[in-house]
Amino acid sequence: MTDTVKRALALPVAIMLAAGTLVSMAVIAPARAATEATPGGLTLTASATAPAPYVPTRAEGQPVPVAPADLPVALESFAEYQGQAQCLPGAQPGSLRLAALLRDTYGPADIGIERDCGVGGQSEHKEGRALDWMLSYQVPAEKATVEAFLWWLLQPDADGNPAAMAKRLGVMYLGWHDRIWKSYAADNGWTELKGCYSKQSPSDDTYCHRDHLHISLSWDAAAARTSFWDLSAETLAACPEPDGVASDPNSPLAIAVTALTPMLLVSTRTGAGLATGPCRLESDRWSGDGRALEVPVLGRGGVPATDVAAVRIRVGVAGSNAPTAVVAAATRSTVRRSWTLDGADVGNTIEATQNRWAAGEIIAPVSTAGTVVLTNLYGGVDVRVIVTGWVGVGVVVPPPPAPTVVPTFTRGLLTVGARGPAVAALQRALVNRGYRISSLQPAGAFFGRYRADTAAAVSRYQAKHPRVGPVTGMVTPRQYLLITKVLGTPATPSVSLSALLAHAPAPVRVVQAALNSVVAAGLAVDGLWGTRSQAAWDRFRVEVMGLTGTHEPGPTSLAELGRRAGFSTTA
């Protein structure tokens, strides 16, 4: 039995031991498992005498990857930290290309990329942008292979640029042999990983990255949009953070929009409308950041200089290196909102998929400083903002919204192909919770239709909340209640006895669903009162109320069914 096979058989034990020691470090890769750290826990631990500084070397005869011959002169900066913030099943394109590069250079290899989102703590594996190359520091031949790659990755280029290939590949950090190398702190070199200098038990080999090399990638690298892959270096800096002077006046939005001739306010790629010049709208790196783009709007493009509650803007999102959303608000915000204007749902958010253009008109409340603020939730994007209208303060102000009423859903499954109010409520609740559903752009286009992207959002919710049940992409009544409670109080239907006796569809549907719930009648909830519905009603009267014979619904029996099934009754 080879050393590689022995380690593969022993790995599940190492995973369980590592998970039992530090739950936040538990990791499962598709074929084999490993762990990694994040900036909150990457401090040097004086738990043991630090060994000599680590410098990977290339042994004679060891191959290294072949870089493209036509690499541009321009070179990226070191990748900044962009920790995992979403649950994205599947490997990113840049991760797959890097894995292929490793295999092409060094031969067949066990490389884990994906991670179940319900396992362990924060990990770029859960976004498909981290690799675990399962070679061991403790096996000389495997160690020599990894060190040859690291030597190539971190060497300066012919112009003296340090770690040139790490920059061109968008490497964010590396974990290997008790140590971590961080691109966002490259001057520190290799430092201790999670107190591993003193953790020399074989049971810590996975935790301390002695049996694999971990590689986390930036979002540009994940999208395969670095100079190594597309021969174009991204050199724009992040847009400067707002100064914090603006505040949200909490003005109610009018329902009347005054249209304007469209005018460009800002283009981050060209720098149009920006005093600071071209930039890129980046997401936060870690807690405490306040990255956003502040756009002055009052007195521009026909927008009045005063008494403006909101503006209607057309936002284009290009060059997104990650699935993301751009949120417009009076101040920096990640909260999605929507209003009803001219009978249509209009939100404050543009959803964008990786490497694709997205655009739409949204409503953005205006701050006390006369600005709107755009916040990008994930990765980096280029943004164009065109103003197309404005909403005045106090023009036609709608009353405060009533508490949200959630349609009832008490039986069966919501799954692909389903339609109706319950599906729309489910979708709104998922979006409010931060789960992206692409077909809801433009706003409201497919609310109420359970499509594949809704099933994917449900699966992500189920993966993040394993206690609600298995990951199926379908929703049970219990899961529906749990997901939609973010919207408000479930509706209490009311059934008019006279309308029911007239066989009006709406009350018949409520009663049919109630009979299914109370006596498991198995009726089609179609609003048609026929012999099967009457038989189910008689069964309820006999089995539940102790009555006899066939009888149409009456006030007492209807009230009893309503008490048991959760609806009210009227004459």
URTA-V417972 format. One record per run of one state. SS is the DSSP state (H for helix, E for strand, - for the rest). FROM is the first residue (numbers start at 1). TO is the last residue. If there is no record, write none. Layout:
ss:SS from:FROM to:TO
ss:SS from:FROM to:TO
This chain:
ss:- from:1 to:2
ss:H from:3 to:21
ss:- from:22 to:22
ss:H from:23 to:25
ss:- from:26 to:38
ss:H from:39 to:41
ss:- from:42 to:92
ss:H from:93 to:106
ss:- from:107 to:110
ss:E from:111 to:112
ss:- from:113 to:123
ss:H from:124 to:127
ss:- from:128 to:129
ss:E from:130 to:133
ss:- from:134 to:139
ss:H from:140 to:154
ss:- from:155 to:163
ss:H from:164 to:169
ss:- from:170 to:170
ss:E from:171 to:176
ss:- from:177 to:178
ss:E from:179 to:182
ss:H from:183 to:188
ss:- from:189 to:189
ss:E from:190 to:192
ss:- from:193 to:195
ss:H from:196 to:198
ss:- from:199 to:201
ss:H from:202 to:204
ss:- from:205 to:212
ss:E from:213 to:217
ss:- from:218 to:218
ss:H from:219 to:222
ss:- from:223 to:226
ss:H from:227 to:230
ss:- from:231 to:237
ss:E from:238 to:238
ss:- from:239 to:253
ss:E from:254 to:254
ss:- from:255 to:257
ss:E from:258 to:267
ss:- from:268 to:271
ss:E from:272 to:272
ss:- from:273 to:279
ss:E from:280 to:282
ss:- from:283 to:292
ss:E from:293 to:296
ss:- from:297 to:307
ss:E from:308 to:318
ss:- from:319 to:323
ss:E from:324 to:329
ss:- from:330 to:337
ss:E from:338 to:341
ss:- from:342 to:343
ss:E from:344 to:347
ss:- from:348 to:348
ss:E from:349 to:352
ss:- from:353 to:357
ss:E from:358 to:365
ss:- from:366 to:370
ss:E from:371 to:376
ss:- from:377 to:379
ss:E from:380 to:392
ss:- from:393 to:396
ss:E from:397 to:397
ss:- from:398 to:404
ss:E from:405 to:406
ss:- from:407 to:412
ss:E from:413 to:414
ss:- from:415 to:418
ss:E from:419 to:419
ss:- from:420 to:420
ss:H from:421 to:432
ss:- from:433 to:437
ss:H from:438 to:440
ss:- from:441 to:448
ss:E from:449 to:449
ss:- from:450 to:451
ss:H from:452 to:464
ss:- from:465 to:465
ss:H from:466 to:468
ss:- from:469 to:474
ss:E from:475 to:476
ss:H from:477 to:484
ss:- from:485 to:488
ss:E from:489 to:490
ss:- from:491 to:493
ss:E from:494 to:496
ss:H from:497 to:501
ss:- from:502 to:504
ss:H from:505 to:519
ss:- from:520 to:530
ss:H from:531 to:543
ss:- from:544 to:554
ss:H from:555 to:565
ss:- from:566 to:567
ss:E from:568 to:570
ss:- from:571 to:571
